[in-house]
Structures are given as C-alpha cells and as structure tokens.
Amino acid sequence: MKPQFEALAVKYEGKLKVGGMNTLTGNMRFAISQGVMGLPTIHLFQGGERIFAVSGAVDFQELEKQIDSVVG
C-alpha cells in the first residue's frame, strides 16, 4: 500500500500531508488514543479534526473522492 500512498502524496502535494506510523515501534499508545483497531487505518484531518476514517481494505478511488471533497 505504500506506493499508493506515495502516489497520493505526489498528486496532492501542497494540499495534503501524508504520513505513516508503525505501531510496532512505540506508537501503540497514540494509535489506541486515535481509535485504531485494525490495520491499515486511514484518518483524514482538517483543522485538527478527524473528518474521515476507514480501517481495513482501502478503496483508493473512494479515498480520493473523500480527499477531493476536502482539498478540491
């Protein structure tokens, strides 16, 4: 999935920040605080507020629709 996220980062450069987290290397508390119950989990934030979340298999076309509705 990393290549797809890298492609999204390029496509939305300047409009969207894309980041990743490895929960096995010490980030488990943060993941739990964000309600991450399965992997992968994707959260979209706007102004510090979560506006979209999906866990498990990701439909990248749906994800792009959600991103477009936020960033245009």
C-alpha positions, -999 to 999 in steps of 0.1 A, spaced: 0 0 0 30 23 5 33 30 -33 -4 41 -34 1 65 -5 32 79 -21 13 85 -53 -14 103 -33 13 125 -17 26 134 -51 -9 140 -66 -19 163 -37 14 179 -30 9 213 -13 -27 204 -5 -23 173 17 2 160 41 6 122 40 23 104 69 26 69 82 31 52 115 45 19 126 25 8 157 51 -19 164 79 6 171 65 25 201 35 43 187 8 19 201 -5 44 227 -10 71 201 -28 46 178 -51 35 206 -58 71 215 -69 77 179 -92 46 179 -71 25 156 -85 -10 160 -72 -26 127 -45 -22 101 -44 -4 79 -63 26 93 -66 59 74 -76 91 90 -82 124 72 -79 155 94 -89 191 86 -81 218 111 -70 192 136 -104 175 135 -109 140 121 -133 142 92 -129 107 76 -117 74 89 -115 39 73 -100 7 86 -91 -24 67 -91 -28 29 -89 5 13 -108 15 -19 -84 42 -32 -110 56 -56 -133 63 -26 -104 77 -6 -96 101 -35 -132 112 -35 -130 120 2 -97 138 -3 -111 158 -33 -142 168 -12 -118 184 13 -89 198 -7 -106 202 -41 
